[in-house]
Structure formats: structure tokens, C-alpha cells
Amino acid sequence: MEQEMMKPEWYQVAEVELVYRTKVKPSQRPKITTSVDAYEILQKIWNHDKIELLEEFKVLLLNRNNKVLGVLDASSGGITGTVADPRIILTAAIKANAVGIVLSHNHPSGSVKPSRADEELTVKIREAARYLDMTVLDHIIITSEGYYSFADEGLL
């Protein structure tokens, strides 16, 4: 006991543990093969009371078979934007053992046109994911009436 109290301050650090728990069987996980599949899943999980109120950023985490391992609510912002931190997104992907990710956010304005900031963030996350042997399969902008797919438009 005395010996433990004499440890220097630098020795007292936080413990980091990687854990992934799921109650969903692999056969029950939805599979994404097209942007329509991703959009349909996002439509089901999005809070429709907020879709035209504030901007939110969500990430679908996928396994090698493009089945959804989980959904990350990465950020929630205001009317004109939200801040999605690539480090948080990639940390969640690593923790879930994801090899693919689908980025998504909504535009409360109803416009599906990506902003310059949307394009830059997509490139930044795609490049960072590449170093971790992960693939950004799509970035989908959703509204209450439709969606825009970066992959379908050749931007990925």
C-alpha cells in the first residue's frame, strides 16, 4: 500500500480499453449495396422532428460485407452547420472494427447541394481513413424530400 502511494505523478494515467459489444446477430444487420440502401437506413434512424431544424452528422460503420455494425451520432449543430471531428469518427470506426464508413448529414434548408466545406471534410476523412485501411464508401446529404450521394456523383 505504501509503495503504491509513492509512485510519481507521471505514473498515474488513464486506462484505455477497446470494447465492442453488440446484441445484433450478423444475419440481422442491414446490408448496403447502393446509395438508396444507405439513404433508407438513414431515413429510419433520423429524427424527423429535427431534420429541418438543425444540422446533424451521422456515420454508418460497415464490416467487410458492407453490413451495418453500428451508427455513430457524430455531431449536432445549428441551422447552418455542425462540426464533425474526423478523429472521433475514425476512433468509433476502429472501435467497431469497421472497414467501411458512410458519412451523412442533413441540410435543414432542404437543399441537397454540397457546400465547399462538405467536400473538404469528405476528402479529409477519406484520406485519413485510407491510412487505416478503411474506405469511405459514400457521403450522403439528406433532406426531408431526398438525398445527394457523393459516390453517385463521382466525388469519391
N, C-alpha and C positions, 0 to 999 in steps of 0.2 A: 504494500500500500504506500509506504514512504517513497519507494523507488518511483512509483507512478507519478507522484506529486512533484518530483524533481526533474521531470522531463522539460526540456527547453520549449519556449513558446512556438518555435517553428515546427515542432513535432506534433502540435495539436492542429490537425487538419480535418476537413470534412471527408467522410467516406462516400465514395461514388459506387453505385450499384446499378447494373443494367438488368432490367427485368422486362419481360414481355408476357403478359397474361391475356389469354383470350378464352371466351366461352363459346365462340362460334366455330363449328366444325368446318374444315376446309371445303367440304361439299356444299355448304350453305352460303359460302361467300360469293357475292356477285362478281361476274367477270366483265372486264371492259375490253371490247374489241374495236369500238368506234367512238367517236365523239358523242354520238347520240346516246350510247350506253352511259358514258360519264355524266352527260347532262341529265339524264333521267334519274340517276342516283343522287346527283346534287340537288335536283328539284325536290326529291323526297326528304332530304336532310336539312334543307334551308328553311329558316324561319320566315314564312311568307308575310308575317306581320312586320318584318324589318327590311325586306328586300328593296323597298322603295324609300326606306327611311335612312339607313346608314350602310356604309360600305363594310363588308366583311371579307376575310380571306380564309379559305379552307383548302386543305390538301388531302387528296386521296392517296393512300400508301398502298402500293401493289407488290405482290410477290412475283416470282419468275413466270407464273402462269397468267399474269395480269388479273389476278383475283384480289379484291379489296381486303387488305389486312385491317385497315382502320381509317379513320378520318381525323385529321388534325384541325381544330379551330385555331388557326394561326394568329389571327388578329381581328379586332373590331374597331372601327374608327368613326368618322363623322360622315357628313353628307357628301363631301368631295374627295375623301381618301381614307386610306388606312395604311399602317406601316407593317409590312411583312418582313420579319427578320430571317434572312437565309440560314443563319446559324441554328435558329430554333427549328425551322422546317427540316433541315438536314439531320439535326440531333434526333428528332422524332422518327425520321426515316431509318436512321441507323438502329435506334432502339427497337423498332418493329421488324428489323431485318428486311426492309423493303429494298427492292432493286429498281422499282419504277415509281414515279410520282406523277400525279396530275394536279397541277396548280389550278386554283379557281378563285374568282372573286366576283362580286356583283357591282353593278353600276346603278345606284339609286335613280339616276337621271333617266334611265330607260335606254340609253344609247349603248350599243354593243361595240362601238368602235374603240379599239385600244388606244390608250394615251402613250406618249413617248416614255413616260415613267413605267407603264405596264410592260412595254417592250424591253426596256433596260433591265428591269427586275427579272424578267424571264431569262434573258441572256445571262445575267449574273448567277442565278440559281442553276441554270443548265450547265454552265462552266464549272461551278463548284461541285455539282453532283457528279460530273464526269470524273473528277479526281477520286471519287469514292465508288467508282464503277456502278453508278446509278444513272438512270435515264429519266429525263423529264419528257414524258410522252405527250403532254398537251398542257396548255393553259387556256382555261375556258372562262369567258366573261359571261355571266348570266344576268338576265333581267326577268321581270315577271312575264315577258312575252316571247323570249327567245334566248339565243346564245350566239357566241362567237368563238370559234376554235382556232387557236394559233396553228395547230397541226394541219387542219383542213385548208388553211390559207397559205400554207407553205412557209410559215415563220419559225418553224422549229427544225 
